[in-house]
């Protein structure tokens, strides 16, 4: 089933309570969740999929190795990520959460649900990020 993306995005934007949501020259929509970096939404209309990615913040350099391991371990337990994928940009030590999903027969509902769950996961991981890589003090 080919999704009518114009109608889907109009419905989604309405559900968010926005009058409009602009795309950049690459077709990426930018949405802000909380006070942190934006969440980006892209449409792969040839396969009826949507891609979401949200910045979580920058890892502290002195704990980057341990924090990166914690991010990778969390990917094995999707209950910790909401079914999304945690990733890391090694150049800048920026952590991100990414989702790629095919929408079903009710694309506005599916996209709204996906965005709500993704936004919640982004906020949770933004709050957890400063603690990643910290080692607990040994108990004597």
C-alpha positions in Angstrom: 0.0 0.0 0.0 1.4 3.4 -1.0 1.0 5.9 1.7 -0.3 9.4 0.9 2.5 11.2 2.7 1.0 14.7 2.3 -2.2 13.6 4.1 -0.2 11.6 6.6 2.0 14.6 7.5 -1.0 16.9 7.7 -2.7 14.6 10.1 0.4 14.1 12.2 1.1 17.8 12.3 -2.5 18.4 13.4 -2.2 15.8 16.2 0.9 17.7 17.5 -1.2 20.9 17.6 1.0 22.6 15.0 -0.2 24.6 12.0 2.7 23.6 9.9 6.0 21.8 9.9 8.6 22.8 7.4 11.1 20.5 5.6 14.6 21.4 4.8 16.1 21.0 1.3 16.8 17.3 2.0 13.2 16.6 3.1 14.0 16.4 6.8 11.5 17.7 9.3 12.8 19.1 12.6 10.9 18.8 15.8 11.9 19.9 19.3 11.3 17.6 22.3 12.0 19.2 25.7 15.0 21.6 25.9 17.5 19.4 24.2 18.6 18.9 20.6 15.9 18.4 18.0 14.4 15.2 16.7 14.6 14.7 13.0 12.0 12.9 10.9 12.7 11.8 7.3 10.4 9.9 5.0 11.5 7.0 2.8 8.4 7.2 0.6 9.6 4.5 -1.8 9.3 1.9 0.9 6.6 3.6 3.1 9.0 4.0 6.0 9.9 6.8 8.4 13.3 7.5 9.9 13.6 9.3 13.3 16.8 10.3 14.9 17.4 12.4 18.0 20.5 13.7 19.6 21.0 12.6 23.2 24.1 14.7 23.9 27.9 14.4 24.0 29.7 11.8 26.0 32.4 13.0 28.4 35.7 12.2 26.9 37.2 10.7 30.0 34.3 8.2 30.2 33.6 7.7 26.5 34.9 4.1 26.4 32.8 2.9 29.3 29.8 5.0 28.1 30.0 3.6 24.6 30.0 0.1 26.0 26.9 0.9 28.1 25.2 2.2 24.9 26.0 -1.0 23.0 24.9 -3.2 25.8 21.5 -1.4 26.0 20.9 -2.1 22.3 20.7 -5.8 23.2 17.8 -5.2 25.5 15.3 -3.3 23.5 13.2 -2.8 26.5 15.8 -0.3 27.6 15.6 1.6 24.3 11.9 1.3 23.5 12.9 -0.9 20.5 15.1 1.8 19.0 18.8 1.8 18.3 21.4 3.8 20.3 24.4 4.9 18.3 27.5 7.0 18.6 29.3 9.4 16.3 32.9 8.6 17.1 34.2 11.9 15.7 32.3 14.1 18.1 31.3 11.5 20.8 27.6 12.5 20.1 25.1 9.8 21.2 21.9 9.4 19.2 18.8 7.3 19.2 17.5 6.1 15.8 14.3 4.4 14.6 13.3 3.2 11.2 9.8 1.8 10.9 7.3 0.9 8.1 3.9 2.5 8.7 0.8 0.3 8.5 -2.8 0.8 7.4 -3.4 3.7 9.7 -0.3 5.8 9.0 -1.3 8.9 11.0 -2.0 6.8 14.1 1.2 4.8 13.5 3.4 7.8 13.0 1.9 9.6 16.0 2.4 6.5 18.2 5.9 6.0 16.9 6.8 9.7 17.5 5.3 9.6 21.0 7.3 6.5 22.0 10.5 7.8 20.3 10.2 11.2 22.0 9.8 9.5 25.4 12.8 7.3 24.8 14.9 10.3 23.7 14.0 12.1 27.0 14.8 9.1 29.1 18.2 8.6 27.4 19.1 12.3 27.6 18.6 12.0 31.3 20.6 8.8 31.6 23.5 10.0 29.4 25.5 11.9 32.1 25.6 8.8 34.2 26.8 6.4 31.5 30.4 5.2 32.1 30.5 6.2 35.8 32.0 3.5 37.9 30.5 2.9 41.3 32.8 3.4 44.3 33.8 0.1 45.8 32.2 -0.8 49.1 34.6 -1.8 51.9 
